[in-house]
Amino acid sequence: MAVIALSIGRTRVLGVQGPQVATAAFFAFSTYSSTTDNMTRISQLGQIVLLVLIGCVIGTVVNITIAPPLRYRSAEYSIRILARALYDLTADIHPVLREGAPDADTTARWRERANQSDGLIVQARAGLHTAEESIHYNPRRLLRRHRGHLTFQGYETVLNALERSLGQLASLTRSLDQWGQEESEYEYRHFLDRYAAFLEAISAIADALSALDEKELGRQTENLDGLVRDAQARRREVAEAAGAQSLPLADPARPYGALVIEATRLMEEIQYTSDTLRSWVEA
């Protein structure tokens, strides 16, 4: 019964494969208990214990040598999912804005794509959760030379920031969707051009995050710092362009004010992501 209890206890760790372990243990115990001859029972019990010990040894070796890199890849992949979604959408938006006010069909399509990010967020969080669960059962954490690396807190913080960034991008697409049509009352082409440059800078950052690699974090973080500084400069140009063209930022019927606010909020999340990675690398 102890073997079955141990197997059932491992089902949460093994995920979808867990029930198979409990089922196998149940049939093994059933075979043992149905035997009437004591010598046969002892022999079968020995075989069961031996198989359990072999499984434990194999599992320990896998956890030490193979599983950790896979778990880190799982955590990295979770971030890449959201970073790629951020990149794909911003990469589609900024070329259109350089050409002028987008049409209603285009902004509606952007808005729909932004609203579909919920499923990606669920997928990314599931991957990170799997990686976090594995760490508690990994003997490698006891090795001094690995203690500084056996944590996913930095990944989780970055994932949270990317989730908020996608939320800000969704709000941004809603503001663009309110544009409606071309207008002649205000000169906004320069504003849109600067906004396109800002989103292009955000797209470059998202592209860098989509290639995140724990082994290359030092170099990647330095590159990310430069990209973030460029995005901050482009964000300031957006606000300056809105002021220079005297756009009605306080008019709720027009998107200018909302777009400036969304750019500021999106930049704050991107800056926080960069700062988090920097702190994590330097820790």
Summary of the structure (lengths in Angstrom):
residues: 283
radius of gyration: 26.6
end to end distance: 45.7
largest distance: 96.8
contacts: 855
relative contact order: 0.11
helix: 82%
strand: 0%
